[in-house]
Amino acid sequence: MNKTQILSAVIPLLLTACSNQQAAQLGMRSSSVNVYAQKMSNNQLCETLYYQRATSQTKVSIGAEFNRRGLSKKWCDREFNKLYVQKLVDQLVSSQSQTTPPQAAPIQPAI
């Protein structure tokens, strides 16, 4: 195997073991967020409000959406430092716990 193949196999593994904070320090999350605050993800709201990520929206609109969703600085700090692998596992666990068994058809009284 040449170096390119080895790097292309190893780099995705290394990136999944990093957090949003580490990705931001590497410059991977430095692009500007150019969508309305209502369309931003929770992480984008946190990054633009607390972690100096550039945006085309005002702090007022971002703060209003942040409050409407009930987010907090503590939640942002926890998510900002969470590893990507941990986020993936959390999503898989929550999606499995949300699936409910199919409901049986209600029994109708005899007429």
PDB file as gemmi writes it, atoms N, CA and C in Angstrom:
CRYST1    1.000    1.000    1.000  90.00  90.00  90.00 P 1                      
ATOM      1  N   MET A   1       0.844  -1.181   0.000  1.00  0.00           N  
ATOM      2  CA  MET A   1       0.000   0.000   0.000  1.00  0.00           C  
ATOM      3  C   MET A   1       0.888   1.242   0.000  1.00  0.00           C  
ATOM      4  N   ASN A   2       0.477   2.210  -0.767  1.00  0.00           N  
ATOM      5  CA  ASN A   2       1.263   3.436  -0.768  1.00  0.00           C  
ATOM      6  C   ASN A   2       0.757   4.388   0.326  1.00  0.00           C  
ATOM      7  N   LYS A   3       1.466   5.491   0.514  1.00  0.00           N  
ATOM      8  CA  LYS A   3       1.157   6.437   1.592  1.00  0.00           C  
ATOM      9  C   LYS A   3      -0.233   7.046   1.437  1.00  0.00           C  
ATOM     10  N   THR A   4      -0.649   7.314   0.228  1.00  0.00           N  
ATOM     11  CA  THR A   4      -1.954   7.930  -0.001  1.00  0.00           C  
ATOM     12  C   THR A   4      -3.085   7.017   0.451  1.00  0.00           C  
ATOM     13  N   GLN A   5      -2.973   5.750   0.151  1.00  0.00           N  
ATOM     14  CA  GLN A   5      -4.001   4.798   0.565  1.00  0.00           C  
ATOM     15  C   GLN A   5      -4.044   4.644   2.080  1.00  0.00           C  
ATOM     16  N   ILE A   6      -2.895   4.632   2.689  1.00  0.00           N  
ATOM     17  CA  ILE A   6      -2.834   4.508   4.147  1.00  0.00           C  
ATOM     18  C   ILE A   6      -3.452   5.739   4.800  1.00  0.00           C  
ATOM     19  N   LEU A   7      -3.087   6.928   4.308  1.00  0.00           N  
ATOM     20  CA  LEU A   7      -3.652   8.155   4.866  1.00  0.00           C  
ATOM     21  C   LEU A   7      -5.156   8.245   4.659  1.00  0.00           C  
ATOM     22  N   SER A   8      -5.625   7.843   3.482  1.00  0.00           N  
ATOM     23  CA  SER A   8      -7.067   7.912   3.227  1.00  0.00           C  
ATOM     24  C   SER A   8      -7.834   6.926   4.095  1.00  0.00           C  
ATOM     25  N   ALA A   9      -7.195   5.898   4.595  1.00  0.00           N  
ATOM     26  CA  ALA A   9      -7.849   4.955   5.498  1.00  0.00           C  
ATOM     27  C   ALA A   9      -7.773   5.418   6.956  1.00  0.00           C  
ATOM     28  N   VAL A  10      -6.693   6.102   7.318  1.00  0.00           N  
ATOM     29  CA  VAL A  10      -6.473   6.479   8.712  1.00  0.00           C  
ATOM     30  C   VAL A  10      -7.121   7.821   9.065  1.00  0.00           C  
ATOM     31  N   ILE A  11      -7.124   8.777   8.170  1.00  0.00           N  
ATOM     32  CA  ILE A  11      -7.633  10.114   8.475  1.00  0.00           C  
ATOM     33  C   ILE A  11      -9.094  10.100   8.914  1.00  0.00           C  
ATOM     34  N   PRO A  12     -10.009   9.397   8.240  1.00  0.00           N  
ATOM     35  CA  PRO A  12     -11.396   9.381   8.744  1.00  0.00           C  
ATOM     36  C   PRO A  12     -11.509   8.825  10.157  1.00  0.00           C  
ATOM     37  N   LEU A  13     -10.685   7.849  10.485  1.00  0.00           N  
ATOM     38  CA  LEU A  13     -10.707   7.304  11.843  1.00  0.00           C  
ATOM     39  C   LEU A  13     -10.233   8.333  12.860  1.00  0.00           C  
ATOM     40  N   LEU A  14      -9.214   9.078  12.511  1.00  0.00           N  
ATOM     41  CA  LEU A  14      -8.714  10.105  13.417  1.00  0.00           C  
ATOM     42  C   LEU A  14      -9.727  11.232  13.597  1.00  0.00           C  
ATOM     43  N   LEU A  15     -10.421  11.605  12.517  1.00  0.00           N  
ATOM     44  CA  LEU A  15     -11.396  12.686  12.608  1.00  0.00           C  
ATOM     45  C   LEU A  15     -12.603  12.301  13.455  1.00  0.00           C  
ATOM     46  N   THR A  16     -12.994  11.045  13.450  1.00  0.00           N  
ATOM     47  CA  THR A  16     -14.126  10.644  14.274  1.00  0.00           C  
ATOM     48  C   THR A  16     -13.768  10.660  15.750  1.00  0.00           C  
ATOM     49  N   ALA A  17     -12.492  10.671  16.061  1.00  0.00           N  
ATOM     50  CA  ALA A  17     -12.059  10.714  17.453  1.00  0.00           C  
ATOM     51  C   ALA A  17     -11.752  12.136  17.898  1.00  0.00           C  
ATOM     52  N   CYS A  18     -12.276  13.134  17.199  1.00  0.00           N  
ATOM     53  CA  CYS A  18     -12.064  14.512  17.626  1.00  0.00           C  
ATOM     54  C   CYS A  18     -13.418  15.157  17.922  1.00  0.00           C  
ATOM     55  N   SER A  19     -13.376  16.301  18.569  1.00  0.00           N  
ATOM     56  CA  SER A  19     -14.592  17.007  18.949  1.00  0.00           C  
ATOM     57  C   SER A  19     -14.765  18.234  18.055  1.00  0.00           C  
ATOM     58  N   ASN A  20     -15.903  18.926  18.209  1.00  0.00           N  
ATOM     59  CA  ASN A  20     -16.125  20.168  17.476  1.00  0.00           C  
ATOM     60  C   ASN A  20     -15.040  21.187  17.815  1.00  0.00           C  
ATOM     61  N   GLN A  21     -14.645  21.215  19.082  1.00  0.00           N  
ATOM     62  CA  GLN A  21     -13.617  22.160  19.505  1.00  0.00           C  
ATOM     63  C   GLN A  21     -12.307  21.889  18.779  1.00  0.00           C  
ATOM     64  N   GLN A  22     -11.911  20.641  18.710  1.00  0.00           N  
ATOM     65  CA  GLN A  22     -10.664  20.298  18.038  1.00  0.00           C  
ATOM     66  C   GLN A  22     -10.764  20.551  16.538  1.00  0.00           C  
ATOM     67  N   ALA A  23     -11.928  20.266  15.948  1.00  0.00           N  
ATOM     68  CA  ALA A  23     -12.119  20.532  14.527  1.00  0.00           C  
ATOM     69  C   ALA A  23     -12.045  22.029  14.253  1.00  0.00           C  
ATOM     70  N   ALA A  24     -12.601  22.843  15.142  1.00  0.00           N  
ATOM     71  CA  ALA A  24     -12.535  24.294  14.983  1.00  0.00           C  
ATOM     72  C   ALA A  24     -11.099  24.793  15.097  1.00  0.00           C  
ATOM     73  N   GLN A  25     -10.333  24.204  16.008  1.00  0.00           N  
ATOM     74  CA  GLN A  25      -8.937  24.599  16.159  1.00  0.00           C  
ATOM     75  C   GLN A  25      -8.123  24.245  14.927  1.00  0.00           C  
ATOM     76  N   LEU A  26      -8.508  23.180  14.235  1.00  0.00           N  
ATOM     77  CA  LEU A  26      -7.813  22.789  13.011  1.00  0.00           C  
ATOM     78  C   LEU A  26      -8.281  23.606  11.807  1.00  0.00           C  
ATOM     79  N   GLY A  27      -9.305  24.425  12.003  1.00  0.00           N  
ATOM     80  CA  GLY A  27      -9.814  25.256  10.914  1.00  0.00           C  
ATOM     81  C   GLY A  27     -10.859  24.573  10.059  1.00  0.00           C  
ATOM     82  N   MET A  28     -11.353  23.427  10.501  1.00  0.00           N  
ATOM     83  CA  MET A  28     -12.319  22.684   9.698  1.00  0.00           C  
ATOM     84  C   MET A  28     -13.742  23.232   9.845  1.00  0.00           C  
ATOM     85  N   ARG A  29     -14.009  23.998  10.885  1.00  0.00           N  
ATOM     86  CA  ARG A  29     -15.343  24.563  11.085  1.00  0.00           C  
ATOM     87  C   ARG A  29     -15.251  26.086  11.074  1.00  0.00           C  
ATOM     88  N   SER A  30     -14.472  26.610  10.171  1.00  0.00           N  
ATOM     89  CA  SER A  30     -14.252  28.053  10.147  1.00  0.00           C  
ATOM     90  C   SER A  30     -15.092  28.774   9.111  1.00  0.00           C  
ATOM     91  N   SER A  31     -15.872  28.047   8.326  1.00  0.00           N  
ATOM     92  CA  SER A  31     -16.687  28.700   7.309  1.00  0.00           C  
ATOM     93  C   SER A  31     -17.825  29.474   7.953  1.00  0.00           C  
ATOM     94  N   SER A  32     -18.310  30.452   7.244  1.00  0.00           N  
ATOM     95  CA  SER A  32     -19.401  31.275   7.738  1.00  0.00           C  
ATOM     96  C   SER A  32     -20.734  30.540   7.615  1.00  0.00           C  
ATOM     97  N   VAL A  33     -21.615  30.736   8.598  1.00  0.00           N  
ATOM     98  CA  VAL A  33     -22.957  30.147   8.561  1.00  0.00           C  
ATOM     99  C   VAL A  33     -23.873  31.184   7.932  1.00  0.00           C  
ATOM    100  N   ASN A  34     -24.383  30.894   6.734  1.00  0.00           N  
ATOM    101  CA  ASN A  34     -25.167  31.875   5.991  1.00  0.00           C  
ATOM    102  C   ASN A  34     -26.610  31.431   5.782  1.00  0.00           C  
ATOM    103  N   VAL A  35     -27.231  30.947   6.844  1.00  0.00           N  
ATOM    104  CA  VAL A  35     -28.650  30.601   6.796  1.00  0.00           C  
ATOM    105  C   VAL A  35     -29.348  31.339   7.923  1.00  0.00           C  
ATOM    106  N   TYR A  36     -30.667  31.430   7.826  1.00  0.00           N  
ATOM    107  CA  TYR A  36     -31.431  32.067   8.889  1.00  0.00           C  
ATOM    108  C   TYR A  36     -31.274  31.288  10.183  1.00  0.00           C  
ATOM    109  N   ALA A  37     -31.399  31.984  11.296  1.00  0.00           N  
ATOM    110  CA  ALA A  37     -31.219  31.352  12.604  1.00  0.00           C  
ATOM    111  C   ALA A  37     -32.195  30.196  12.812  1.00  0.00           C  
ATOM    112  N   GLN A  38     -33.394  30.295  12.256  1.00  0.00           N  
ATOM    113  CA  GLN A  38     -34.399  29.232  12.407  1.00  0.00           C  
ATOM    114  C   GLN A  38     -33.964  27.949  11.710  1.00  0.00           C  
ATOM    115  N   LYS A  39     -33.103  28.048  10.720  1.00  0.00           N  
ATOM    116  CA  LYS A  39     -32.654  26.876   9.962  1.00  0.00           C  
ATOM    117  C   LYS A  39     -31.314  26.341  10.446  1.00  0.00           C  
ATOM    118  N   MET A  40     -30.680  27.016  11.403  1.00  0.00           N  
ATOM    119  CA  MET A  40     -29.390  26.568  11.933  1.00  0.00           C  
ATOM    120  C   MET A  40     -29.592  25.364  12.844  1.00  0.00           C  
ATOM    121  N   SER A  41     -28.593  24.495  12.869  1.00  0.00           N  
ATOM    122  CA  SER A  41     -28.616  23.397  13.832  1.00  0.00           C  
ATOM    123  C   SER A  41     -28.287  23.968  15.209  1.00  0.00           C  
ATOM    124  N   ASN A  42     -28.532  23.188  16.236  1.00  0.00           N  
ATOM    125  CA  ASN A  42     -28.214  23.634  17.594  1.00  0.00           C  
ATOM    126  C   ASN A  42     -26.726  23.922  17.740  1.00  0.00           C  
ATOM    127  N   ASN A  43     -25.889  23.092  17.123  1.00  0.00           N  
ATOM    128  CA  ASN A  43     -24.445  23.321  17.189  1.00  0.00           C  
ATOM    129  C   ASN A  43     -24.051  24.617  16.491  1.00  0.00           C  
ATOM    130  N   GLN A  44     -24.667  24.912  15.368  1.00  0.00           N  
ATOM    131  CA  GLN A  44     -24.359  26.157  14.668  1.00  0.00           C  
ATOM    132  C   GLN A  44     -24.782  27.364  15.496  1.00  0.00           C  
ATOM    133  N   LEU A  45     -25.920  27.271  16.162  1.00  0.00           N  
ATOM    134  CA  LEU A  45     -26.339  28.371  17.038  1.00  0.00           C  
ATOM    135  C   LEU A  45     -25.309  28.597  18.145  1.00  0.00           C  
ATOM    136  N   CYS A  46     -24.870  27.518  18.752  1.00  0.00           N  
ATOM    137  CA  CYS A  46     -23.870  27.638  19.825  1.00  0.00           C  
ATOM    138  C   CYS A  46     -22.560  28.219  19.308  1.00  0.00           C  
ATOM    139  N   GLU A  47     -22.104  27.724  18.166  1.00  0.00           N  
ATOM    140  CA  GLU A  47     -20.824  28.185  17.624  1.00  0.00           C  
ATOM    141  C   GLU A  47     -20.860  29.659  17.261  1.00  0.00           C  
ATOM    142  N   THR A  48     -21.972  30.124  16.699  1.00  0.00           N  
ATOM    143  CA  THR A  48     -22.040  31.531  16.315  1.00  0.00           C  
ATOM    144  C   THR A  48     -22.257  32.436  17.518  1.00  0.00           C  
ATOM    145  N   LEU A  49     -22.964  31.940  18.533  1.00  0.00           N  
ATOM    146  CA  LEU A  49     -23.257  32.763  19.703  1.00  0.00           C  
ATOM    147  C   LEU A  49     -22.096  32.804  20.687  1.00  0.00           C  
ATOM    148  N   TYR A  50     -21.460  31.664  20.931  1.00  0.00           N  
ATOM    149  CA  TYR A  50     -20.444  31.597  21.981  1.00  0.00           C  
ATOM    150  C   TYR A  50     -19.016  31.385  21.489  1.00  0.00           C  
ATOM    151  N   TYR A  51     -18.825  30.769  20.332  1.00  0.00           N  
ATOM    152  CA  TYR A  51     -17.474  30.367  19.922  1.00  0.00           C  
ATOM    153  C   TYR A  51     -16.975  31.112  18.686  1.00  0.00           C  
ATOM    154  N   GLN A  52     -17.483  32.286  18.430  1.00  0.00           N  
ATOM    155  CA  GLN A  52     -17.007  33.207  17.391  1.00  0.00           C  
ATOM    156  C   GLN A  52     -16.979  32.633  15.985  1.00  0.00           C  
ATOM    157  N   ARG A  53     -17.929  31.810  15.624  1.00  0.00           N  
ATOM    158  CA  ARG A  53     -18.030  31.369  14.235  1.00  0.00           C  
ATOM    159  C   ARG A  53     -18.752  32.468  13.464  1.00  0.00           C  
ATOM    160  N   ALA A  54     -18.263  32.794  12.298  1.00  0.00           N  
ATOM    161  CA  ALA A  54     -18.817  33.888  11.498  1.00  0.00           C  
ATOM    162  C   ALA A  54     -20.211  33.524  10.982  1.00  0.00           C  
ATOM    163  N   THR A  55     -21.067  34.549  10.876  1.00  0.00           N  
ATOM    164  CA  THR A  55     -22.416  34.348  10.364  1.00  0.00           C  
ATOM    165  C   THR A  55     -22.910  35.631   9.723  1.00  0.00           C  
ATOM    166  N   SER A  56     -23.916  35.493   8.882  1.00  0.00           N  
ATOM    167  CA  SER A  56     -24.525  36.661   8.259  1.00  0.00           C  
ATOM    168  C   SER A  56     -25.723  37.155   9.067  1.00  0.00           C  
ATOM    169  N   GLN A  57     -26.075  36.449  10.138  1.00  0.00           N  
ATOM    170  CA  GLN A  57     -27.231  36.810  10.960  1.00  0.00           C  
ATOM    171  C   GLN A  57     -26.797  37.641  12.165  1.00  0.00           C  
ATOM    172  N   THR A  58     -27.750  38.382  12.719  1.00  0.00           N  
ATOM    173  CA  THR A  58     -27.442  39.209  13.886  1.00  0.00           C  
ATOM    174  C   THR A  58     -27.441  38.350  15.146  1.00  0.00           C  
ATOM    175  N   LYS A  59     -26.729  38.814  16.160  1.00  0.00           N  
ATOM    176  CA  LYS A  59     -26.696  38.117  17.449  1.00  0.00           C  
ATOM    177  C   LYS A  59     -28.091  38.080  18.082  1.00  0.00           C  
ATOM    178  N   VAL A  60     -28.893  39.102  17.800  1.00  0.00           N  
ATOM    179  CA  VAL A  60     -30.248  39.146  18.359  1.00  0.00           C  
ATOM    180  C   VAL A  60     -31.092  37.997  17.804  1.00  0.00           C  
ATOM    181  N   SER A  61     -31.052  37.789  16.495  1.00  0.00           N  
ATOM    182  CA  SER A  61     -31.859  36.713  15.909  1.00  0.00           C  
ATOM    183  C   SER A  61     -31.340  35.347  16.351  1.00  0.00           C  
ATOM    184  N   ILE A  62     -30.027  35.205  16.465  1.00  0.00           N  
ATOM    185  CA  ILE A  62     -29.455  33.943  16.921  1.00  0.00           C  
ATOM    186  C   ILE A  62     -29.813  33.698  18.382  1.00  0.00           C  
ATOM    187  N   GLY A  63     -29.715  34.737  19.211  1.00  0.00           N  
ATOM    188  CA  GLY A  63     -30.066  34.610  20.626  1.00  0.00           C  
ATOM    189  C   GLY A  63     -31.532  34.291  20.828  1.00  0.00           C  
ATOM    190  N   ALA A  64     -32.403  34.896  20.026  1.00  0.00           N  
ATOM    191  CA  ALA A  64     -33.836  34.621  20.136  1.00  0.00           C  
ATOM    192  C   ALA A  64     -34.132  33.162  19.796  1.00  0.00           C  
ATOM    193  N   GLU A  65     -33.522  32.647  18.751  1.00  0.00           N  
ATOM    194  CA  GLU A  65     -33.733  31.245  18.374  1.00  0.00           C  
ATOM    195  C   GLU A  65     -33.123  30.308  19.418  1.00  0.00           C  
ATOM    196  N   PHE A  66     -31.986  30.685  19.946  1.00  0.00           N  
ATOM    197  CA  PHE A  66     -31.319  29.915  20.992  1.00  0.00           C  
ATOM    198  C   PHE A  66     -32.246  29.772  22.205  1.00  0.00           C  
ATOM    199  N   ASN A  67     -32.852  30.869  22.623  1.00  0.00           N  
ATOM    200  CA  ASN A  67     -33.768  30.850  23.769  1.00  0.00           C  
ATOM    201  C   ASN A  67     -35.054  30.100  23.438  1.00  0.00           C  
ATOM    202  N   ARG A  68     -35.556  30.241  22.217  1.00  0.00           N  
ATOM    203  CA  ARG A  68     -36.787  29.559  21.825  1.00  0.00           C  
ATOM    204  C   ARG A  68     -36.623  28.044  21.901  1.00  0.00           C  
ATOM    205  N   ARG A  69     -35.439  27.554  21.556  1.00  0.00           N  
ATOM    206  CA  ARG A  69     -35.177  26.112  21.600  1.00  0.00           C  
ATOM    207  C   ARG A  69     -34.835  25.621  23.011  1.00  0.00           C  
ATOM    208  N   GLY A  70     -34.662  26.546  23.941  1.00  0.00           N  
ATOM    209  CA  GLY A  70     -34.368  26.161  25.320  1.00  0.00           C  
ATOM    210  C   GLY A  70     -32.954  25.657  25.529  1.00  0.00           C  
ATOM    211  N   LEU A  71     -32.016  26.144  24.750  1.00  0.00           N  
ATOM    212  CA  LEU A  71     -30.621  25.729  24.884  1.00  0.00           C  
ATOM    213  C   LEU A  71     -29.950  26.512  26.011  1.00  0.00           C  
ATOM    214  N   SER A  72     -28.803  26.041  26.451  1.00  0.00           N  
ATOM    215  CA  SER A  72     -28.056  26.738  27.500  1.00  0.00           C  
ATOM    216  C   SER A  72     -26.564  26.695  27.181  1.00  0.00           C  
ATOM    217  N   LYS A  73     -25.812  27.556  27.845  1.00  0.00           N  
ATOM    218  CA  LYS A  73     -24.358  27.597  27.658  1.00  0.00           C  
ATOM    219  C   LYS A  73     -23.739  26.273  28.114  1.00  0.00           C  
ATOM    220  N   LYS A  74     -24.270  25.701  29.188  1.00  0.00           N  
ATOM    221  CA  LYS A  74     -23.763  24.421  29.692  1.00  0.00           C  
ATOM    222  C   LYS A  74     -23.954  23.324  28.644  1.00  0.00           C  
ATOM    223  N   TRP A  75     -25.124  23.306  27.980  1.00  0.00           N  
ATOM    224  CA  TRP A  75     -25.389  22.319  26.935  1.00  0.00           C  
ATOM    225  C   TRP A  75     -24.409  22.520  25.783  1.00  0.00           C  
ATOM    226  N   CYS A  76     -24.184  23.791  25.407  1.00  0.00           N  
ATOM    227  CA  CYS A  76     -23.257  24.089  24.308  1.00  0.00           C  
ATOM    228  C   CYS A  76     -21.854  23.607  24.627  1.00  0.00           C  
ATOM    229  N   ASP A  77     -21.388  23.867  25.849  1.00  0.00           N  
ATOM    230  CA  ASP A  77     -20.044  23.431  26.237  1.00  0.00           C  
ATOM    231  C   ASP A  77     -19.925  21.915  26.183  1.00  0.00           C  
ATOM    232  N   ARG A  78     -20.955  21.220  26.662  1.00  0.00           N  
ATOM    233  CA  ARG A  78     -20.933  19.755  26.661  1.00  0.00           C  
ATOM    234  C   ARG A  78     -20.904  19.220  25.226  1.00  0.00           C  
ATOM    235  N   GLU A  79     -21.728  19.776  24.343  1.00  0.00           N  
ATOM    236  CA  GLU A  79     -21.773  19.328  22.952  1.00  0.00           C  
ATOM    237  C   GLU A  79     -20.508  19.708  22.189  1.00  0.00           C  
ATOM    238  N   PHE A  80     -19.947  20.877  22.503  1.00  0.00           N  
ATOM    239  CA  PHE A  80     -18.759  21.363  21.812  1.00  0.00           C  
ATOM    240  C   PHE A  80     -17.554  20.475  22.110  1.00  0.00           C  
ATOM    241  N   ASN A  81     -17.539  19.865  23.295  1.00  0.00           N  
ATOM    242  CA  ASN A  81     -16.418  19.022  23.686  1.00  0.00           C  
ATOM    243  C   ASN A  81     -16.682  17.534  23.478  1.00  0.00           C  
ATOM    244  N   LYS A  82     -17.881  17.192  22.989  1.00  0.00           N  
ATOM    245  CA  LYS A  82     -18.232  15.788  22.773  1.00  0.00           C  
ATOM    246  C   LYS A  82     -17.563  15.294  21.484  1.00  0.00           C  
ATOM    247  N   LEU A  83     -17.036  14.087  21.522  1.00  0.00           N  
ATOM    248  CA  LEU A  83     -16.388  13.507  20.354  1.00  0.00           C  
ATOM    249  C   LEU A  83     -17.432  13.134  19.309  1.00  0.00           C  
ATOM    250  N   TYR A  84     -17.046  13.175  18.037  1.00  0.00           N  
ATOM    251  CA  TYR A  84     -17.962  12.818  16.949  1.00  0.00           C  
ATOM    252  C   TYR A  84     -18.448  11.375  17.078  1.00  0.00           C  
ATOM    253  N   VAL A  85     -17.570  10.486  17.526  1.00  0.00           N  
ATOM    254  CA  VAL A  85     -17.958   9.087  17.697  1.00  0.00           C  
ATOM    255  C   VAL A  85     -19.046   8.984  18.766  1.00  0.00           C  
ATOM    256  N   GLN A  86     -18.888   9.728  19.840  1.00  0.00           N  
ATOM    257  CA  GLN A  86     -19.872   9.710  20.914  1.00  0.00           C  
ATOM    258  C   GLN A  86     -21.219  10.254  20.433  1.00  0.00           C  
ATOM    259  N   LYS A  87     -21.196  11.271  19.586  1.00  0.00           N  
ATOM    260  CA  LYS A  87     -22.441  11.817  19.027  1.00  0.00           C  
ATOM    261  C   LYS A  87     -23.146  10.777  18.163  1.00  0.00           C  
ATOM    262  N   LEU A  88     -22.372  10.057  17.374  1.00  0.00           N  
ATOM    263  CA  LEU A  88     -22.944   9.022  16.515  1.00  0.00           C  
ATOM    264  C   LEU A  88     -23.599   7.929  17.349  1.00  0.00           C  
ATOM    265  N   VAL A  89     -22.918   7.498  18.384  1.00  0.00           N  
ATOM    266  CA  VAL A  89     -23.470   6.457  19.256  1.00  0.00           C  
ATOM    267  C   VAL A  89     -24.734   6.965  19.950  1.00  0.00           C  
ATOM    268  N   ASP A  90     -24.715   8.199  20.429  1.00  0.00           N  
ATOM    269  CA  ASP A  90     -25.900   8.774  21.074  1.00  0.00           C  
ATOM    270  C   ASP A  90     -27.088   8.815  20.115  1.00  0.00           C  
ATOM    271  N   GLN A  91     -26.839   9.194  18.860  1.00  0.00           N  
ATOM    272  CA  GLN A  91     -27.918   9.239  17.868  1.00  0.00           C  
ATOM    273  C   GLN A  91     -28.470   7.850  17.597  1.00  0.00           C  
ATOM    274  N   LEU A  92     -27.593   6.863  17.480  1.00  0.00           N  
ATOM    275  CA  LEU A  92     -28.050   5.498  17.226  1.00  0.00           C  
ATOM    276  C   LEU A  92     -28.871   4.961  18.389  1.00  0.00           C  
ATOM    277  N   VAL A  93     -28.422   5.232  19.600  1.00  0.00           N  
ATOM    278  CA  VAL A  93     -29.146   4.749  20.779  1.00  0.00           C  
ATOM    279  C   VAL A  93     -30.509   5.432  20.883  1.00  0.00           C  
ATOM    280  N   SER A  94     -30.555   6.746  20.651  1.00  0.00           N  
ATOM    281  CA  SER A  94     -31.836   7.450  20.769  1.00  0.00           C  
ATOM    282  C   SER A  94     -32.800   7.052  19.656  1.00  0.00           C  
ATOM    283  N   SER A  95     -32.299   6.773  18.465  1.00  0.00           N  
ATOM    284  CA  SER A  95     -33.194   6.368  17.379  1.00  0.00           C  
ATOM    285  C   SER A  95     -33.756   4.979  17.628  1.00  0.00           C  
ATOM    286  N   GLN A  96     -32.975   4.099  18.254  1.00  0.00           N  
ATOM    287  CA  GLN A  96     -33.472   2.762  18.572  1.00  0.00           C  
ATOM    288  C   GLN A  96     -34.482   2.800  19.712  1.00  0.00           C  
ATOM    289  N   SER A  97     -34.270   3.687  20.668  1.00  0.00           N  
ATOM    290  CA  SER A  97     -35.201   3.760  21.793  1.00  0.00           C  
ATOM    291  C   SER A  97     -36.511   4.444  21.396  1.00  0.00           C  
ATOM    292  N   GLN A  98     -36.495   5.241  20.340  1.00  0.00           N  
ATOM    293  CA  GLN A  98     -37.709   5.925  19.892  1.00  0.00           C  
ATOM    294  C   GLN A  98     -38.598   5.033  19.044  1.00  0.00           C  
ATOM    295  N   THR A  99     -38.058   3.980  18.495  1.00  0.00           N  
ATOM    296  CA  THR A  99     -38.887   3.098  17.689  1.00  0.00           C  
ATOM    297  C   THR A  99     -39.792   2.301  18.609  1.00  0.00           C  
ATOM    298  N   THR A 100     -41.064   2.325  18.307  1.00  0.00           N  
ATOM    299  CA  THR A 100     -42.039   1.617  19.125  1.00  0.00           C  
ATOM    300  C   THR A 100     -42.595   0.450  18.332  1.00  0.00           C  
ATOM    301  N   PRO A 101     -43.013  -0.583  19.022  1.00  0.00           N  
ATOM    302  CA  PRO A 101     -43.605  -1.707  18.293  1.00  0.00           C  
ATOM    303  C   PRO A 101     -44.908  -1.281  17.636  1.00  0.00           C  
ATOM    304  N   PRO A 102     -45.278  -1.910  16.540  1.00  0.00           N  
ATOM    305  CA  PRO A 102     -46.508  -1.526  15.859  1.00  0.00           C  
ATOM    306  C   PRO A 102     -47.712  -1.741  16.770  1.00  0.00           C  
ATOM    307  N   GLN A 103     -48.629  -0.800  16.712  1.00  0.00           N  
ATOM    308  CA  GLN A 103     -49.833  -0.871  17.532  1.00  0.00           C  
ATOM    309  C   GLN A 103     -50.819  -1.871  16.934  1.00  0.00           C  
ATOM    310  N   ALA A 104     -51.428  -2.621  17.807  1.00  0.00           N  
ATOM    311  CA  ALA A 104     -52.462  -3.539  17.352  1.00  0.00           C  
ATOM    312  C   ALA A 104     -53.734  -2.752  17.039  1.00  0.00           C  
ATOM    313  N   ALA A 105     -54.501  -3.218  16.111  1.00  0.00           N  
ATOM    314  CA  ALA A 105     -55.743  -2.543  15.755  1.00  0.00           C  
ATOM    315  C   ALA A 105     -56.706  -2.600  16.930  1.00  0.00           C  
ATOM    316  N   PRO A 106     -57.403  -1.507  17.226  1.00  0.00           N  
ATOM    317  CA  PRO A 106     -58.331  -1.509  18.356  1.00  0.00           C  
ATOM    318  C   PRO A 106     -59.481  -2.491  18.097  1.00  0.00           C  
ATOM    319  N   ILE A 107     -59.909  -3.095  19.166  1.00  0.00           N  
ATOM    320  CA  ILE A 107     -61.008  -4.056  19.062  1.00  0.00           C  
ATOM    321  C   ILE A 107     -62.324  -3.300  19.055  1.00  0.00           C  
ATOM    322  N   GLN A 108     -63.145  -3.564  18.081  1.00  0.00           N  
ATOM    323  CA  GLN A 108     -64.440  -2.901  17.950  1.00  0.00           C  
ATOM    324  C   GLN A 108     -65.505  -3.746  18.641  1.00  0.00           C  
ATOM    325  N   PRO A 109     -66.409  -3.091  19.339  1.00  0.00           N  
ATOM    326  CA  PRO A 109     -67.482  -3.862  19.975  1.00  0.00           C  
ATOM    327  C   PRO A 109     -68.409  -4.478  18.916  1.00  0.00           C  
ATOM    328  N   ALA A 110     -68.958  -5.630  19.261  1.00  0.00           N  
ATOM    329  CA  ALA A 110     -69.895  -6.300  18.349  1.00  0.00           C  
ATOM    330  C   ALA A 110     -71.229  -5.571  18.385  1.00  0.00           C  
ATOM    331  N   ILE A 111     -71.836  -5.433  17.248  1.00  0.00           N  
ATOM    332  CA  ILE A 111     -73.119  -4.723  17.172  1.00  0.00           C  
ATOM    333  C   ILE A 111     -74.239  -5.711  16.974  1.00  0.00           C  
TER     334      ILE A 111                                                      
END                                                                             
